[in-house]
Amino acid sequence: DTGVSQNPRHKITKRGQNVTFRCDPISEHNRLYWYRQTLGQGPEFLTYFQNEAQLEKSRLLSDRFSAERPKGSFSTLEIQRTEQGDSAMYLCASSPLGNGYEQYFGPGTRLTVT
Amino acid sequence: DAKTTQPNSMESNEEEPVHLPCNHSTISGTDYIHWYRQLPSQGPEYVIHGLTSNVNNRMASLAIAEDRKSSTLILHRATLRDAAVYYCILSPNAGNTPLVFGKGTRLSVIA
């Protein structure tokens, strides 16, 4: 197993453009999480899925953000009409269902909005 | 979410033990204590977790106070590769719900 992968690793976009990030979790991991991390801060939870069902969304996830996990495998996070404040590292993690399991994080997608 | 308090930064000499403290005075009886670390330019990685008893694994040891209001992550012999931000996190179960990260402790290791 190659771990959690995220694409792209870096994205530079102009304010107002839409961007989409992809996360491929570890196979057979039921749960998939999205976090956002700004410089000097710890990651902040955005949303998470159990299989294809989105179980929780943080209040940080404004209407411009949408996440999907259509077949319970990979997930996408889309940001519409990007703003400079969206510049951050977007981290994806996955975990098996059940207690006693840690979350495995991907390397992140760094978004820069100019 | 229960809050944790950690020093902003710590420094250690290479090959010396490191004790990273975490205070969590408002911990509830069902909260697990998790430690993750984040190496430069990487996503966080799991280090260890526990509920009441001290725990050991290949990476570290976790010492939990009897009243559970504090815990200490112990790296037995720090290496340069252990330089990272270490996060102490409380979670109502053993790991598969969203994690609430604080700012963590930045550990520097001096050769």
Interface residues (C-beta under 8 A of the other chain):
Chain A: V4 R31 Y33 Y35 G40 Q41 G42 P43 E44 F45 Y48 E56 S58 L91 A93 S95 P96 L97 G98 N99 G100 Y101 E102 Q103 Y104 F105 G106 P107 G108
Chain B: H34 S41 Q42 G43 P44 E45 Y46 H49 V85 Y87 N93 A94 G95 N96 T97 P98 L99 V100 F101 G102 K103 G104
